[in-house]
């Protein structure tokens, strides 16, 4: 298999906290693309937390997701099963992939949902490796601007 044969699943989560053991996944988005950057698919879903409406949605000012918005969203099992379909056979790519994948692994294990064994690329780690200049920001917006 060559690099040109690879398919990527660019993943982003919105969560209620930084700790997967106490936080919830509130939104999952996946953009499928090839290694030339051509988009092949898009998928995004809000996720209704387990104890809705009593659970915290965390920093709404950061992610913009309100408790009311999640009222009719799919539950976590449905969202994770949708995510599994979209990452299987692809390279899992995320900015700070360790965070996103950690959340997914924690909640998938809790629900007994098997995850495919996929290669992982963290654009945050890549940025830190490629741009070693002191004081250089590795925020996603800044990396995209570079």
GROMACS elastic network, one bead per residue, 0.5 to 0.9 nm:
[ bonds ]
;  ai    aj funct       b0    kb
    1     4     6  0.81159   500
    1     5     6  0.61905   500
    1     6     6  0.77562   500
    2     5     6  0.53677   500
    2     6     6  0.71072   500
    3     6     6  0.54463   500
    3     7     6  0.88443   500
    3    35     6  0.70220   500
    4     7     6  0.81782   500
    4    34     6  0.74290   500
    4    35     6  0.58844   500
    4    36     6  0.76524   500
    5    34     6  0.77926   500
    5    35     6  0.77699   500
    6    34     6  0.64801   500
    6    35     6  0.63871   500
    6    89     6  0.87510   500
    6    90     6  0.68715   500
    6    91     6  0.73306   500
    7    32     6  0.71453   500
    7    33     6  0.59836   500
    7    35     6  0.65331   500
    7    89     6  0.76054   500
    7    90     6  0.50117   500
    7    91     6  0.63234   500
    8    31     6  0.80366   500
    8    32     6  0.56289   500
    8    33     6  0.52325   500
    8    34     6  0.58713   500
    8    35     6  0.69835   500
    8    37     6  0.88554   500
    8    87     6  0.79405   500
    8    89     6  0.87594   500
    8    90     6  0.50930   500
    8    92     6  0.63340   500
    8    93     6  0.67368   500
    9    30     6  0.60577   500
    9    31     6  0.57563   500
    9    33     6  0.66191   500
    9    34     6  0.88530   500
    9    86     6  0.69740   500
    9    87     6  0.56251   500
    9    88     6  0.87792   500
    9    90     6  0.58739   500
    9    91     6  0.57936   500
    9    92     6  0.51175   500
    9    93     6  0.58868   500
    9    94     6  0.84482   500
   10    29     6  0.80892   500
   10    30     6  0.54111   500
   10    31     6  0.50732   500
   10    32     6  0.62350   500
   10    33     6  0.76778   500
   10    87     6  0.87030   500
   10    91     6  0.81095   500
   10    92     6  0.62189   500
   10    94     6  0.57206   500
   10    95     6  0.88262   500
   11    28     6  0.73513   500
   11    29     6  0.57171   500
   11    31     6  0.66782   500
   11    32     6  0.87662   500
   11    83     6  0.89198   500
   11    87     6  0.86976   500
   11    92     6  0.68904   500
   11    93     6  0.59839   500
   11    94     6  0.52255   500
   11    95     6  0.82588   500
   11    97     6  0.83420   500
   11   100     6  0.78633   500
   12    27     6  0.81644   500
   12    28     6  0.60375   500
   12    29     6  0.52911   500
   12    30     6  0.66168   500
   12    31     6  0.89352   500
   12    93     6  0.87403   500
   12    94     6  0.62616   500
   12    95     6  0.77073   500
   12    97     6  0.87422   500
   12   100     6  0.69840   500
   13    25     6  0.68391   500
   13    26     6  0.73948   500
   13    27     6  0.55804   500
   13    29     6  0.64626   500
   13    30     6  0.89800   500
   13   100     6  0.62138   500
   13   103     6  0.86604   500
   13   104     6  0.89612   500
   14    17     6  0.89094   500
   14    24     6  0.86858   500
   14    25     6  0.61400   500
   14    26     6  0.54278   500
   14    27     6  0.50069   500
   14    28     6  0.66992   500
   14    29     6  0.87784   500
   14    46     6  0.89249   500
   14    63     6  0.65322   500
   14    65     6  0.85358   500
   14   100     6  0.88240   500
   15    18     6  0.72899   500
   15    19     6  0.89704   500
   15    20     6  0.84695   500
   15    23     6  0.67338   500
   15    24     6  0.55678   500
   15    26     6  0.51876   500
   15    27     6  0.70329   500
   15    57     6  0.76801   500
   15    58     6  0.75292   500
   15    59     6  0.88772   500
   15    63     6  0.81083   500
   15   103     6  0.85905   500
   16    19     6  0.85715   500
   16    20     6  0.89112   500
   16    22     6  0.87489   500
   16    23     6  0.52835   500
   16    24     6  0.53017   500
   16    25     6  0.65905   500
   16    26     6  0.67033   500
   16    56     6  0.68414   500
   16    59     6  0.67255   500
   16    60     6  0.84987   500
   16    63     6  0.87923   500
   17    20     6  0.73010   500
   17    22     6  0.74619   500
   17    24     6  0.71182   500
   17    25     6  0.87445   500
   17    57     6  0.81540   500
   17    58     6  0.59973   500
   17    59     6  0.78130   500
   18    22     6  0.85433   500
   18    23     6  0.69728   500
   18    99     6  0.81688   500
   18   103     6  0.89801   500
   19    22     6  0.56824   500
   19    23     6  0.56014   500
   19    24     6  0.86808   500
   19   103     6  0.79635   500
   20    24     6  0.67850   500
   20    25     6  0.82796   500
   20    99     6  0.87787   500
   20   102     6  0.72700   500
   20   103     6  0.50954   500
   20   104     6  0.84366   500
   20   106     6  0.65295   500
   20   107     6  0.75607   500
   21    24     6  0.83833   500
   21   103     6  0.82863   500
   21   106     6  0.72492   500
   21   107     6  0.82994   500
   23    56     6  0.83708   500
   23    57     6  0.84957   500
   23    58     6  0.83711   500
   23   103     6  0.86613   500
   24    47     6  0.86894   500
   24    48     6  0.89043   500
   24    49     6  0.61580   500
   24    50     6  0.79849   500
   24    55     6  0.86519   500
   24    56     6  0.84675   500
   24    57     6  0.76049   500
   24    58     6  0.89022   500
   24    76     6  0.88460   500
   24   103     6  0.84020   500
   24   107     6  0.85239   500
   25    28     6  0.74720   500
   25    46     6  0.85889   500
   25    47     6  0.65436   500
   25    48     6  0.83461   500
   25    49     6  0.71705   500
   25    76     6  0.75344   500
   25   103     6  0.74966   500
   25   104     6  0.82323   500
   25   107     6  0.84879   500
   26    45     6  0.85968   500
   26    46     6  0.57485   500
   26    48     6  0.66650   500
   26    49     6  0.68302   500
   26    57     6  0.73986   500
   26    65     6  0.75615   500
   26    70     6  0.78365   500
   26    76     6  0.86192   500
   27    44     6  0.72945   500
   27    45     6  0.56699   500
   27    47     6  0.53048   500
   27    48     6  0.86495   500
   27    65     6  0.84766   500
   27    79     6  0.84755   500
   28    43     6  0.81356   500
   28    44     6  0.56293   500
   28    45     6  0.54968   500
   28    46     6  0.64661   500
   28    47     6  0.74739   500
   28    79     6  0.73123   500
   28    80     6  0.84499   500
   28    83     6  0.75952   500
   29    42     6  0.76010   500
   29    43     6  0.56251   500
   29    45     6  0.64689   500
   29    46     6  0.86631   500
   29    83     6  0.82820   500
   30    41     6  0.80123   500
   30    42     6  0.57918   500
   30    43     6  0.52489   500
   30    44     6  0.63143   500
   30    83     6  0.75576   500
   30    86     6  0.72647   500
   30    87     6  0.82809   500
   31    39     6  0.68805   500
   31    40     6  0.75149   500
   31    41     6  0.57150   500
   31    43     6  0.64687   500
   31    44     6  0.85556   500
   31    86     6  0.87808   500
   32    38     6  0.84564   500
   32    39     6  0.58402   500
   32    40     6  0.51775   500
   32    42     6  0.61341   500
   32    43     6  0.85269   500
   32    86     6  0.76897   500
   32    87     6  0.84551   500
   32    90     6  0.84746   500
   33    36     6  0.77943   500
   33    37     6  0.56950   500
   33    38     6  0.52381   500
   33    41     6  0.69073   500
   33    42     6  0.89419   500
   34    37     6  0.54016   500
   34    38     6  0.54955   500
   34    39     6  0.67928   500
   34    40     6  0.71287   500
   35    38     6  0.73771   500
   36    39     6  0.89735   500
   39    42     6  0.77360   500
   43    82     6  0.88581   500
   43    83     6  0.87555   500
   43    86     6  0.84221   500
   45    73     6  0.75165   500
   45    74     6  0.75837   500
   45    79     6  0.69117   500
   46    65     6  0.86595   500
   46    69     6  0.82351   500
   46    70     6  0.65077   500
   46    72     6  0.89610   500
   46    73     6  0.55486   500
   46    74     6  0.68840   500
   46    75     6  0.86641   500
   46    79     6  0.79674   500
   47    70     6  0.64065   500
   47    72     6  0.87946   500
   47    73     6  0.53282   500
   47    74     6  0.54038   500
   47    75     6  0.55319   500
   47    76     6  0.57818   500
   47    78     6  0.85477   500
   47    79     6  0.64958   500
   48    51     6  0.83970   500
   48    52     6  0.65662   500
   48    53     6  0.87652   500
   48    67     6  0.85824   500
   48    69     6  0.88416   500
   48    70     6  0.50387   500
   48    71     6  0.64395   500
   48    72     6  0.71741   500
   48    73     6  0.50784   500
   48    74     6  0.57858   500
   48    76     6  0.65663   500
   49    52     6  0.52380   500
   49    53     6  0.78806   500
   49    55     6  0.70509   500
   49    56     6  0.87848   500
   49    57     6  0.82952   500
   49    70     6  0.77416   500
   49    73     6  0.89051   500
   49    75     6  0.67129   500
   49    76     6  0.67894   500
   50    53     6  0.86800   500
   50    55     6  0.77917   500
   50    75     6  0.72466   500
   50    76     6  0.72673   500
   51    54     6  0.56543   500
   51    55     6  0.54508   500
   52    55     6  0.55195   500
   52    56     6  0.84062   500
   52    67     6  0.78149   500
   52    70     6  0.81677   500
   52    71     6  0.74906   500
   53    56     6  0.81556   500
   53    67     6  0.67710   500
   53    68     6  0.83260   500
   53    70     6  0.87060   500
   53    71     6  0.75771   500
   55    58     6  0.89583   500
   55    67     6  0.86037   500
   56    59     6  0.88671   500
   56    67     6  0.79263   500
   57    60     6  0.68767   500
   57    65     6  0.72893   500
   57    66     6  0.67945   500
   57    67     6  0.63336   500
   58    61     6  0.87824   500
   58    62     6  0.86775   500
   58    63     6  0.86592   500
   58    65     6  0.87914   500
   59    62     6  0.53863   500
   59    63     6  0.66577   500
   59    64     6  0.79124   500
   59    65     6  0.84301   500
   60    63     6  0.52830   500
   60    65     6  0.54745   500
   60    66     6  0.63160   500
   61    64     6  0.55749   500
   61    65     6  0.82536   500
   62    65     6  0.84737   500
   63    66     6  0.88362   500
   65    68     6  0.84896   500
   65    69     6  0.66687   500
   65    70     6  0.77505   500
   66    69     6  0.52544   500
   66    70     6  0.67942   500
   67    70     6  0.53622   500
   67    71     6  0.67168   500
   68    71     6  0.53497   500
   68    72     6  0.84374   500
   69    72     6  0.72749   500
   69    73     6  0.75728   500
   70    74     6  0.82664   500
   71    74     6  0.88495   500
   72    75     6  0.88634   500
   74    77     6  0.81000   500
   74    78     6  0.60310   500
   74    79     6  0.64133   500
   75    78     6  0.55362   500
   75    79     6  0.63649   500
   75    80     6  0.87821   500
   76    79     6  0.50302   500
   76    80     6  0.59920   500
   76    81     6  0.84340   500
   76   107     6  0.82843   500
   76   108     6  0.89153   500
   76   111     6  0.88003   500
   77    80     6  0.52375   500
   77    81     6  0.60650   500
   77    82     6  0.85340   500
   77   107     6  0.89119   500
   77   108     6  0.79747   500
   77   111     6  0.70688   500
   77   113     6  0.79516   500
   78    81     6  0.51978   500
   78    82     6  0.61925   500
   78    83     6  0.86600   500
   79    82     6  0.50833   500
   79    83     6  0.62048   500
   79    84     6  0.87183   500
   80    84     6  0.61092   500
   80    85     6  0.86681   500
   80   104     6  0.76096   500
   80   107     6  0.84581   500
   80   108     6  0.69634   500
   80   113     6  0.78296   500
   81    84     6  0.50938   500
   81    85     6  0.64204   500
   81    86     6  0.88242   500
   81   108     6  0.89366   500
   81   113     6  0.75234   500
   82    85     6  0.52801   500
   82    86     6  0.65029   500
   82    87     6  0.89717   500
   83    86     6  0.51101   500
   83    87     6  0.62448   500
   83    88     6  0.85340   500
   84    87     6  0.53226   500
   84    88     6  0.58879   500
   84   113     6  0.88637   500
   84   114     6  0.84009   500
   84   115     6  0.63857   500
   84   116     6  0.70702   500
   85    88     6  0.56493   500
   85    89     6  0.89484   500
   86    89     6  0.83613   500
   86    90     6  0.79134   500
   87    90     6  0.52824   500
   87    91     6  0.70776   500
   87    92     6  0.64025   500
   87   116     6  0.76895   500
   87   118     6  0.76704   500
   88    91     6  0.82846   500
   88    92     6  0.88556   500
   88   115     6  0.81769   500
   88   116     6  0.57062   500
   88   117     6  0.78729   500
   88   118     6  0.70128   500
   89   116     6  0.78032   500
   89   117     6  0.84591   500
   89   118     6  0.67611   500
   90   118     6  0.65398   500
   90   119     6  0.75452   500
   91   118     6  0.58860   500
   91   119     6  0.50232   500
   91   120     6  0.57825   500
   91   121     6  0.71990   500
   92    97     6  0.79393   500
   92   101     6  0.85589   500
   92   118     6  0.65388   500
   92   119     6  0.61254   500
   92   121     6  0.62213   500
   92   122     6  0.84485   500
   93    96     6  0.88881   500
   93    97     6  0.65629   500
   93   119     6  0.85584   500
   93   120     6  0.58835   500
   93   122     6  0.59170   500
   93   123     6  0.71929   500
   94    98     6  0.83389   500
   94    99     6  0.88891   500
   94   100     6  0.71730   500
   94   101     6  0.84949   500
   94   120     6  0.81621   500
   94   121     6  0.66393   500
   94   122     6  0.52965   500
   94   123     6  0.61007   500
   94   124     6  0.79611   500
   95    98     6  0.85670   500
   95    99     6  0.86302   500
   95   100     6  0.82681   500
   95   121     6  0.83533   500
   95   122     6  0.53481   500
   95   124     6  0.50296   500
   95   125     6  0.80212   500
   95   139     6  0.86645   500
   95   140     6  0.67469   500
   96    99     6  0.56236   500
   96   100     6  0.67997   500
   96   101     6  0.87429   500
   96   121     6  0.88042   500
   96   122     6  0.53773   500
   96   123     6  0.65626   500
   96   124     6  0.51234   500
   96   125     6  0.70490   500
   97   100     6  0.51192   500
   97   101     6  0.56806   500
   97   102     6  0.79670   500
   97   120     6  0.72311   500
   97   121     6  0.67092   500
   97   123     6  0.75023   500
   97   124     6  0.77205   500
   97   125     6  0.85613   500
   98   101     6  0.53039   500
   98   102     6  0.56809   500
   98   103     6  0.85046   500
   98   120     6  0.87599   500
   98   122     6  0.72487   500
   99   102     6  0.50741   500
   99   103     6  0.62961   500
   99   104     6  0.87199   500
  100   103     6  0.52830   500
  100   104     6  0.63161   500
  100   105     6  0.86665   500
  101   105     6  0.59249   500
  101   106     6  0.84138   500
  101   120     6  0.87675   500
  102   105     6  0.51439   500
  102   106     6  0.60299   500
  102   107     6  0.86080   500
  103   106     6  0.52388   500
  103   107     6  0.62495   500
  103   108     6  0.84153   500
  104   107     6  0.54310   500
  104   108     6  0.58437   500
  104   109     6  0.83860   500
  104   115     6  0.88147   500
  105   108     6  0.51542   500
  105   109     6  0.59525   500
  105   110     6  0.85177   500
  105   114     6  0.89420   500
  105   115     6  0.75454   500
  106   109     6  0.53715   500
  106   110     6  0.63385   500
  106   111     6  0.88943   500
  107   111     6  0.62972   500
  107   112     6  0.85247   500
  107   113     6  0.84443   500
  108   111     6  0.51712   500
  108   112     6  0.59164   500
  108   114     6  0.67978   500
  108   115     6  0.73053   500
  109   113     6  0.60494   500
  109   114     6  0.72658   500
  109   115     6  0.86484   500
  110   113     6  0.78310   500
  111   114     6  0.89552   500
  115   118     6  0.85963   500
  121   124     6  0.88516   500
  121   125     6  0.81020   500
  121   126     6  0.79693   500
  122   125     6  0.52744   500
  122   126     6  0.62914   500
  122   127     6  0.86452   500
  123   127     6  0.59756   500
  123   128     6  0.85272   500
  123   140     6  0.83303   500
  123   143     6  0.85950   500
  124   127     6  0.51289   500
  124   128     6  0.62577   500
  124   129     6  0.86314   500
  124   138     6  0.64426   500
  124   139     6  0.77533   500
  124   140     6  0.75702   500
  124   143     6  0.83744   500
  125   128     6  0.51256   500
  125   129     6  0.61685   500
  125   130     6  0.86298   500
  125   138     6  0.89065   500
  126   129     6  0.50631   500
  126   130     6  0.60218   500
  126   131     6  0.82330   500
  127   130     6  0.51941   500
  127   131     6  0.55533   500
  127   132     6  0.79983   500
  127   138     6  0.63603   500
  127   143     6  0.69945   500
  128   131     6  0.53572   500
  128   132     6  0.57640   500
  128   133     6  0.86709   500
  128   136     6  0.88678   500
  128   137     6  0.89840   500
  128   138     6  0.68006   500
  129   132     6  0.59775   500
  130   133     6  0.89334   500
  131   134     6  0.86788   500
  131   136     6  0.73856   500
  131   138     6  0.85211   500
  132   135     6  0.88062   500
  132   136     6  0.76036   500
  133   136     6  0.57148   500
  134   137     6  0.88404   500
  136   142     6  0.89405   500
  137   140     6  0.87337   500
  137   142     6  0.63799   500
  137   143     6  0.76036   500
  138   141     6  0.82056   500
  138   142     6  0.62720   500
  138   143     6  0.58432   500
  139   142     6  0.52864   500
  139   143     6  0.61700   500
  139   144     6  0.86383   500
  140   143     6  0.50586   500
  140   144     6  0.60841   500
  140   145     6  0.85443   500
  141   144     6  0.51600   500
  141   145     6  0.61909   500
  141   146     6  0.87788   500
  142   145     6  0.50092   500
  142   146     6  0.63164   500
  143   146     6  0.51819   500
